[in-house]
Amino acid sequence: MLTLLCAVFLFQEPAVPLPVEPKTGSEWNQAGVTALETGAYERALYCFAQAKTLLPEDETISLNLSRGHGQLALQHYQNDRLPEALDGFQTAFKIHRDAGTPEILAARCLLRLGRRAESLEMALLVHRDFPNLEGPPLLAADIYALRLELEQGIEILEKIDSPSKKVSSRLQQLREEHRAWEDYLRDKSLHFEVLYDPKRTDIVQVIPEIIQDLENACVGVSNRFGLLPAETLVVFVLDKDKYREQAPEWSAGLYDGRIRLSVGDYQKEKESLRTTLRHEYAHAVLHTLGAQLPSWFQEGIAQLVENRSLEDANNRTGRSLNSGIRLGKIQGDWTSWKNPSSVRAAYSYSLCFTNWIEEEFGAHTWPLLFDSIRQRGLEDALQAVLGYSSTELDQRFARNF
């Protein structure tokens, strides 16, 4: 009986090449399983391909070959090499669908790349063909929520027989969100769908201006950085009380897959709101790169987009450097921080650092860097395009500040 590779993806040190060359299809298959379980992906794929040549109709070998491509693709996925991961998952499910596993991983890859429509289409296909799985309808519901097609998300989860606690919890969240937004009006433009409370007549009157500000931000980011949203972005224009229910006290805007803006007196806040629009839009388009970007990079780029003044930021960053604060201390999520001065220091450091990159390497570098990030993740992209790691860049920045 041929050995079937377990569907659980394993990552271990590469194995030493086998001293004896396999001769039969069964031996090649076993050699592939051994290589894959020890992390020798390329050798494993070679072995499975040899086995399939000798036993082309054997389903176990096809399944193992599919899982070999899937494991290598998963490694790329975890290392932010999303185009390579997507190619690998697609190759895997063309060889064997394996109960939808490589397809749903490809769908998640597409979602990280901002290709929501393609991701949704694939999730729905897997759900149709493998209706007992909960992962595909949950992913589809999440995409429906991002697109604010909440009724479709609710419907697909309601049809699940004997739902788990996870499904029931997500269904409840979608129902609550649907109730919260069902009375809001919607206006669409080329790149945005804007939702707002019709009872706030002051906001209703300025929605055309807000939409124009959003489109202007889109043009500015495209011209400077070469980035555009892959699909329509949802924007909530909220009064301050409604916004505070969903965001940190110190913020005026938030991106969590959809842009949320806090609006009080628009005429008095117009300029600051335009700044916030540009900032949150920058987060939205950076998200479509797919890579897991550290906060310093996201917030630094977002502040460049909003054209924030460097004067105060330089003063704070000088104090931060003197007190030993460096890039490594501002990598994580800042939204849970309670100390406003720490938040301001982190924002300032990020702005000064990304501005220094632009001055040091030239504004023309950004499109090259972003394209490389999409292909291989931030750290490898920095090394490939700028020739330095983030740590080395931070050291150079500190010496030259």
N, C-alpha and C positions, 0 to 999 in steps of 0.2 A: 504494500500500500504506500502511495506517495505521501510524503509529509506535507501537511497544510500549514502555512504560516499563520500564526495567530493574528487577529485583526488589531490587537493592541500594538501601538507603535513604540519601538524600543530604540534607545540611543545609548550606545556603549562605545568603548574604544575600538578602532578598527582591528580586525583579526589578522593574524599572520597568514599569508597566502598558503593554500593547501599544498602539501608536498607532492601529492599524487593527483594527476589530472583525471577527472571523471571520464567515464566512457559511455555510460548509458544515460537515457533521459532521466531515469530515477536518481542516478548518482548526481547528475548535474543539478537537479531540483534540490536534493538534500544539501549539496554544496552551497546553493543559493540561500537556502534557509539559514544555514550556519553563518554564512557571511553577513546576512542581513541582521541577524540577532546580535552580532558583534559590531555593527556599525559600518561594515565595509560595503557601502551602498553600490558603488560602481561595479565592484566584483560580483555582488549579488545579482544585479540586473544582467550582467554578462552571462552568469550561470543559468539564470532562468530563461534567457533568450536561447541559449544552447539547448536547454531541455525542451523548449517549445519547438525548436527546429526538428528535434528527434521525435517528439510526441505532440504534434500540432493540435490534436483533437482533445488532449487531456485538460479537463476543466480545472483541476487542482493547480496545474502549472500556470494556466492563464490567470487564475486568481492570485497565485503567489507573485507572478510578474506584475500584476496590477498593484498589489500591495507594496511591492518593492518601489515602484514609481511613486506611490502615495507617501511612503515613509521619507523618501528623498525630498519630495515636494513639501512635506510638513516641516522638514528641517529648514528649507528655504523660507517657508512661511514664518517660522519662529525667528528667523534672522532678518526679517523685513525685505527679503528678496522676492517680492510678490509676483512680478511677471514670470520669473522662473517657477515659482510655486504653482501659479495658475496653469502654466504649460504642463507641469508634472501631473497635477490632478486631472487635467483634461486627458492626458495620455492614459492615465490609470483607468478612468471610467470607460474609455473607448476599448480597452482590452477586456475589462470585466467590471460590471456595475457594482459588484460587492455590496449588495443591499443598500445602495445609494450613498455609501460613505465617501468615496472620492468626489461625487457630485456636490454633496452638501459642503464639503471643504472648499471646493472650487467656488461655490456660491458665497461663502464667507470671505474668500479672497476677493471676489468681485465687489463685495460690499465695502471692504476696506479701501479699494481703489476708487470708490465713489460711483461705481457702475450699478446703481440700485435696481434699475429695470431688468438688467441681465441677471442679477443675483436673485431677484424675486421670481423671474421666469424659471430659473433652475430649481429654486426651492419648491415651487408649486409642482414642477414635473416630478421631483422625488416624492413629494407628498402624495401625488396621484398614484404613483407606481408602488410606493411602500407606505401605505396608509397607517400602519401600526407604529411608525416612528414619530416621536414627539418633536425632535429637533427641526425638521423641515417646516412644519406649521408655525413653530415658535419663531423661527427666523423670518418667515413670510410675514407674521404679525408685526415683528419689529420693523420691517421695511415699510409695511403699510402705515405704521405709526410715524415713522420719519417723514413719510409723504403726506401725513395727516389724512389718510384714507382709513379712518378708525373703524368705520362700520365693517369694512372688509376684514380688518384684523380681528375684530370681535367675532365675526361670522365664522372664520376658519378655526378659531379656538373653540367656539361653542359646539362644533361638530365632532370634537374628539370624544370618543367613548372612554369612560373611566379615566378622566384626566388626573394627572399627578398634581401635587401641591404647587409645583412650579407653574404648570399651565393655569391652574385655578387662580393663582396670585397674579399672573400676567393678565389674565382675562379681566380680573377685577380692576387692575390699573387702567386698562384700555377703556373700560366702561366709565370709570370716574373721569378720565380725560375727555371722553366723548361728551359727557354731561357738561364739563367745564367750558368746552369750546363750541358747542352746537349752536349757540346763538350769535357767535361772532361772524362778522362779514368778511369776505375774502376778495382781494383785488390781485390780479396777476399782471406781471410784466414779462419781459423777455427771459430774465433769469430768476425772478422771485415770485413767491406767492405770499402776500401780506395779510395777516389776520388781525382784526381790531374790534373793539367793543362798540357797537352802534349807539349805545347810550352815552358814550363819551363824545359829544358833538364837537368838542374842541379838537379831539384827535381825528375824527372823521374828516374835518375840513382840511387837515394838513397831510393826509395820506398820500395825495399825489406828489407833494414835495418830498416826503420820506422815500417813496418809491424812486423818484428821480435821484435822490442822494444815494440810494443803494446801487442804482445802475451806474452812477458816476464812480462809486467806489470800485465797482466791477471793472470798469474801463481802466481806472488808475492802476489797479493791481495787475491787470493783464499787460498793460504797457510796460510796467516796471519789472515785473517778475515772470511774465509769461505764463500765468496761472489763470484758469477759468473753471467755473463749476461744471461738472459733467452733466448735472441735471438741475432742475428748478429747486431753489432753496426756500424753505418755509421760514417766515419771519413773524414773530408775535410782537405786536406793539401793545404794551401793557401799561396800565397806570401803576404808580409806585407801590401801592399796597399789594396788588396782584403779583407784581414782579418780586417783591420781598419774600413772598411765600416760596419762591423757587430758586433764590440766588443768595450769595454772600452779601452781607450788609454793606461792604465797602465797594461793591461793583455797581456799574450802571448798565452793563450788558453782559450777555452770557451766550456761549455756543455749546450745545450739548447734542448736536445732530440737527438742531434747528436754532436759529438766532432769536434771542429774547432781548427786547429793548425796554428800558424803563423811561416813560415819558410823563412829565408833570406839566409844566407850562412850556409848550413847544417854542413859542416865540422867544422866550427868555433863554431857553436851553438849546436853541437851534445849532449854534456852533459846536457846543460840547457833544450834542447828540450826533452830529455828523462825524465827529472824531470817534465816537463809540461805534457808529455804523461801520466805519472803515476798519476799526480794530476787530470787531466780531466777524466781519466778512473775511478778513485775513485768516482767522481761525478756521472758517468754513472751507476755504479753498486749500489750506494746508492739510486739512483732514483728508482730502481726496488723494494726497500723495501715498496714503496707505501705511506709511512707516509710523512706528511708535516714537513720536518726537518728544524730547524733554521740554519741560516748561520754559527753560531759558531761551530755547530756540523759537518756540511758538510765540512767546510774549515779546521777544526781541523783534521778530519780523512784524508782528502785529503793530508794535509801536512805530516801527519805520513806516508802515503803511499809513498810520494816522498822522504822521509828520510831527511827532511829539518833540518838544524842545529838549535839547541836550544839556542846557545850562544847569538846571537843578539835578539832572541825572548824573552829570559829571561830578558834582560836589558829593552826592551820596555815594557814588561808586568809589571815589577817593577815600572816603571814610571807611567803606566796606573793605577795601584792600588793606588799609592800615590796621583794621581789626581782624584780619585773617579770613574774611569771607571770600570764597572762590567759587568757580563754576560748579564744582561737585556738590556744593551745599544747596544749590537751587535747582536740582534736577527734577524733583518730584512735583506733585500736585499742590498748588498754593491755595486752592479754594477753601481748604479747611483751616488755614492759618487764622489766628485770632488777633495777632499783634499788627496793627496797621503800619507801624514803622518798619517792621520786618518785610511786609508785603511791598512797601514802597522801595525799600533797598533792593529787593529781588528784581522788581521791574526795572529799576534804574540800571543795575548791573547788566541785565539782559539787553537793554537798549544800547548801552555804551559798547558792549561786546559785539553785537551784531553790526552796529554802525562802524566799528573799527574794522570788521571783516570787509565791509563794503569799501571803506577808504583804502585798506591795505591791498585788496585784490581786484577792486573795480566793480562797479554796478553790473557790468555785463556778465559777471560770474554767477549771479543769482539764477537765471534760467538754466545754466549748465548744472549748477548744484542741485536744483530742484528735480531736474530730469534724472540725475544720478541717484538722488534719494529715492525716487519712485522705483528705480531698478534694484537698488542694493541696500537701502537704509542709510541713516544719517552718518554713522561713524565711517563706514566704508566710502561713502560719497565725499566726506570731508577729505579723507586721505587721497582719493582718486582725483578730485578737482582742485583742492587747495594744497595738497601735499603734506598735510599735518592732521594729527588726531585732535579731538576737541581739547584734550588736556594740554597738548603742545601749543595749540592756538591760545589757550587761556594763559599759559606761561608767557608767551610772546606779548599778549595784550597787557599783562600786568607789568612787564618790563618797560613797555613803551607808553604806558598811561601817563 
